[in-house]
Amino acid sequence: MPTLRRARLGRFAQVMSFLALSCALAAPGAYAAPAKKVAKKQVAVAPVKKKAVKERATAAPQGKRVAKSARQPSRVAARSEASPIRAVAYEPRLSFGQMAGLHAVADPLDLKSSVALVLDQDTHEVLLSKNDHAVLPIASLTKLMTGLLISQAHLPMDETITITQDDVDTEKGSSSRLAVGTTLTRGEMLHLALMSSENRAAHALGRTFPGGLDAFVQQMNAKARLLGMTDTRYVEPTGLSSRNQSSARDLAVLVNVAHSDPLVREYTTSPGYEVAVGRRTLQYNNTNRLVMSPTWDIGLQKTGYISEAGRCLVMQAQVAGRKIIMVFLDSAGKFSRLGDAERVRHWVESMGQVAGDPMIHKVKG
């Protein structure tokens, strides 16, 4: 009888051991399911960072794998939240030409500039025109008039000028390597303004003009009237203001006159220039890379850009034996104004050297 009781107790112990082992094996699966639910819940409430931390702390006994799954959805949720902000953060501003619908006007060369004028400098023959009477902001093309007046004023070019807080751009907030307190000669300031379109240099040139900035701006407008530039108005010497406006016709007149000034010709076509500022030497380059191209013979040039004006370019160049003046305003795309100049050059070269070539196009808008 005792033997039978011991056998039954042995079998009972085996059954209990088996049940205990089964519970032990089943336990991880039971806890894993809630852990997955926690992870799924975490995706929905990922922006609430404190709650996510609390849930990870609760699931911690289940191992590092659960903690990792809880962290990973947080990053996904953060990216999904940030994406809409990036998508709407930048809205490009339309230029005046775009708002006026000038880009809808076609031309035979498929130019990207909404305004263009190409003429023979010697004969004044118009080879191509497109919206050439449209009055638009001209950006840093303004500096061509600034440079012309400074050069013709015959002020001492070795006189030093110091950049002040008044020269800092409050119109567009543009940066400059010429810090307040920087002192250069008038000649150096003029060189940087015409070659690299240095805004603080241009403003300092106008500010230190005899009579001050207001007197200089008056001289700019007086010079424009004297040259017959009836579409042109200046309010400051840099071109940062969209109220500095002109037409392609007027700008062609300005290019023709400025080209007769040796200093303006030299500085606008200079590939690069170094200036010593304290213990540093600053290297400046021309804003128009075509001046360094062996395929171009450029006698004068000036670039310009503000959002209201688009990309602008004026040039005087020798093409196929002819002196050509080119004006491009409101060009769409960073390099499109240079592309337009290349198209015109190839087109003039294909016309030959005959001034009266019948391939003359006029496009009105």
C-alpha positions, 0 to 999 in steps of 0.5 A: 500500500505504501508503495502504491501511495509513493508511486501516485505521489511521484506521478503527481509531482511529474504532472505538477513539474510539467504544468510549471514548465508549461507556464514558464514557457508560456509567460514570455508570449503572454507579456510580448503581446502587451508589449506590441500593443504598447509599441502600436500605441506609442506611434499614435501618441509619439508627440507626448514624449513623457508618456512614451518614456513612461510606457518604455519604463513599464515594458522594460522588464521584457528586454531591450527589444521592446524598448527599441520598438518603442523608440523607433516609432517616435522617430517616424512620427517626428519625421511625419510631423516635420515634413509638412513644415518643410513643404510649406516653408518656402514660397518663391516670390514672383518677379514684377515681370512674372506678375505682369505676364511678360514671360508669356510673350514668345520670341524667336530665340526662346529666351528665358528673359521676359525682357530683351533688347539686342542692338548694333552699337555703331548703327543703333540698329535693333536686332531683337527686341522683346518687351523692351519698353516694359519698366521693371526693377533693375536690381544691381544694374543700378551700380552701372550709373553709380560707377559712372557718376563716381568715375566722372566726378573725378574724386580722388580714388586714393581717398579712404572710405570707411564702411559704417552702419549706414551702409548695412543693408536694411532693405533685404538683409543681405550679407557682406564681407566688408564689416562695419569699420572696414576702410578701403580706398574709393578706387577699391570700393568702386572696383568691388561695386562694379565687379562683384556687385558689393552693396556696402561698397556702392552705398558708401560711394554714394554716402561719401559723395559731395553733398551726401547720399541724397545729393548723389541720388539726385545726381543719378536721376539728373544724369538719367534725364540728361541721357534721355532715360525717361523710363528710369528712376533711382532711389538709392545707389545699390539696386536693393530697392525694387523702386529702382526701375528702368526699361531695356531701351533706357539701359541700352543708352546707359551701357552705350555711355558707360562703355566710353568710360575707361575705368568703368570698362576696366572694373566691370570686366575685371575677372578678380580682385584682392583687397587687404582688410586688416590682416586678411586678404579678401579675394573677390570675383566677377559676378559674370563668369562670361568675362573669363570665357575665351569665346567672349570679347566683352567690353562692359557688363553688369549683373543684377538680382533681387526677387522683384527683378529676376536675373538681369544682365547688360553687356557690350561685346564684340560678336562676329565683328560687330559691337553689340549691346545686350540687355536681359531683364527678369530672366527665370533661373540662376544661369538663364541670363548667361544662356540667353547671352549665348543664344544671342551670340550664336544667333548674331554669328549665324547672321554674318557681318552684314548690318542689314541682315533680314533676320531682324525680329521685334517682339512686342509685349 
